[in-house]
Amino acid sequence: MSDLPKLDGPRIEPEDGKVEKLVILCHGYGSNGDDLIGLVPHIKPFLKNTAFVSPNAPDPLRGLANGYQWFPLQTLSREERLVGTIAAAPTLHNFIDQELERYGLEDKDLVLIGFSQGTMMSLHVGLRRPSAIAGIVGFSGAMALSENWKDEITSKPPVVLIHGESDNVVPVELMHQAFIALQEIDVDVDNHVTPGLMHSISPDGLHKAVEFLSKL
């Protein structure tokens, strides 16, 4: 895996240096690690001895300064999402492995938080880890579903899906589709829809995420 892209981005570690848990935040299309790292002050009080890292996705976007993508995304079609997540998955898997090794942790000590395209990546990779991670928080995202996707699942961490009812980028119907799919494979999944919200994270959605994380 040495030829895979090397990811990096902002990180926040415990003040005393003792790391017992890891949260990796995966940003959306055209954004960067500095975006989602902004969630940490809201989450950190509920997750003690936790390191947070928000890597830039592997592909810089041409014409957009400091913008990155996990994979090209134009139509949001099922095929485009599937091809893209499959192509980018080894890079995220590799980054997770490196970060767990950095802190001497295991999959069970890891939470993935994604937004939009980052949620697509978090759900795809999080359900295919060697063993179950602690949980997945998916904001404003969707799942990439192949014909035989159920046969690819190797672990079933708890998941919460959070979405805006009026999302004009990733329609809320795609969240409902993901929710039903996760129920079908007996994943412990919850969801929250914010009325009137477009493609963003609202205070009530963030509260739902914190509530989920505090129970892990």
N, C-alpha and C positions, 0 to 999 in steps of 0.2 A: 504493500500500500504506500510505498515511499514516493510513488509518482503522483499521488493524489494531491490536490491543492491544499496548502496549509492555511488554516483559518486562524484569525486572531481578532481581537476586539477588546473593548473596555471590560474590566473586571473589578469587582468589589469583594474584598475578603474580610473576615472577622478581625476586629481590632487586636484581639489577643493571639491571632495567628492559628488558632485551633479550628480546623475544618472537619466537620463531621458529615455535612451534607453539601450537595452541589445542585445549583439551578442553572441550566443553560437556556438562554432566551434567544429565540430564532425570529428575526425581524421579517417584515414583509417585502414585497417586490418594490425595488427602487429606494429602499431605505438603507439603514446601516445599524451597526451595533449601538451607536450612541442613542438611538431612538428608544429601544426597549429597556436599556439600562436605567432609563428614567422611572421605570416601575419599581425599582429596587427599594427606594425609601419607604414606599407604601407596604412592601412585603417583608422587608428585613426584620421589623420588630416581632414578627410572628414565627420567624425561622432562625433560631439561634445557631451559632457556630456553622453558618452556611456561607459558602463561596458562590458568587454570582458571576457569570461570564456571558457576554452578549457578542458573539462573533459576527464579523462582516461576512455575508454570503460570498461564495467563491468567485462570482463573475461580476466585474464592474460593468455598469451600464454606460454605454457610450452616450455622450451628450448630457449626462446628468452627474454633476459633480458630487462625489461622495455617495453615489447611489449604487446599490448592488442587487443582484438577483441570485436566487438559488437555481433557477432555470428560466429560460425564455418563456414569457407568458403574454399571449395576445388575445386569444379567444376565450379562455377559461373552459374550453371543451374538456370532456372527460378524457379523451385521448391525449390532449396536450398536458393535462395534469398528471396523467399516468406516466407518460414518457419522461416528463421532467423530473418527477420525484424519484423514479427508478434510477435515472442518470445521476442525480445529485446525492442519493442515499449513501453510497460508500464514503463520500467525503464527510458527511455528518457523523456516520458511524465511527469513522476514524478519529474525528475530533473528540467525540464522546470518550472513546477508548483512551486517548491521550490525556484528557482532563481527569478522568477517573484515576489513571495511573499517577498523574501529577500529585493528587491529594491522597492517594492510597485508599480509594473508595471503591465500591462495587455498584452494580446497576441498581440495587435496592436503595441506594443513597441518593439517587438522581431524580430530579424533576425537570421535565421539558415544558417550557412556556413558549407558545408561538402566536404570532399575529399574521393573519391572512396567508400568504405563501409560506410563512414560517410555521403556521399551524398545519398546513399540508405536509410539510417535512416532518414535523414533530409526531404527527399521527402515524405517518408511514414508517418512520424509523423506530418510534417508541414501541410499536406493536411487533417489531421484528428483532428486538434485542435478544441476546442469549437467555436472559432471565428478566423477570418483571422489574421495571423501574418503579419508583415510588408513585409517580403520577404524571399526568399530562393536562395542561391547561391550554385550551385552544380558543383564541379570540378571532372572530370574523373569518373563519376558514372553511375548509372542506376536506373530504377524503378522496384519495385517488383509488379507484376500485377497478381492478382487473377482473376478468371473468372468473378466475380461480383464486381470488384474493384471500378467501378464508383459509385456504390450504397453506398460505404463506405466513400466517400468524404464529409466532413462537412464544408470545407472552401477552398477558392481559392486565395491564396496570389500570387503576381507576382513572377516569377521564371526566373533565367538565368542559362543555362547549358553551361559549358565550358569544352572542351575536346581536347586532342591531336589526330591528325589525325592518328598517327602511334602507338597509345596506345596498348601495348602488354600484358596488364593485363585485362583491361576492354575495349573491342573493341568499337570503336567510333560508331559502328552500334547500340549499346545499348543506347547511348545518343540520337541518332536520333529516336529510338523507344520511348524513354521517351518524347522527344519533341513532337512527333506526338500524343501521348497519352494525354499530357497536352493540346494540341490544341483542341482535341476532346471534352474536358470538359470546354472549353472556359477560360482556365487560360491564363493570360497575360504572355506569355513565349517568351524568346529570347534565342539565342544560339551563340556560338563562337567556331570555330575549328581552332587550330593552326597547320599549315602544318608541317609534319615531327616530331612533338612532341610525345614522348612516355608517360609513366604514370607519369606525373609530372605537375607542375604549371609553366607556362612561364610568362615572363614580360607582353606580350600582353594580355594573359588571365587574369592576375591580374588587368591590366588596365581596361579590360572589366568589371570585378567584381566591381571595385571602381566606375566606371561610373554608373553602375546599382545602387549601394548603395547610391551614392550621389543624385540620383533622388527620393529616397524613402521618 
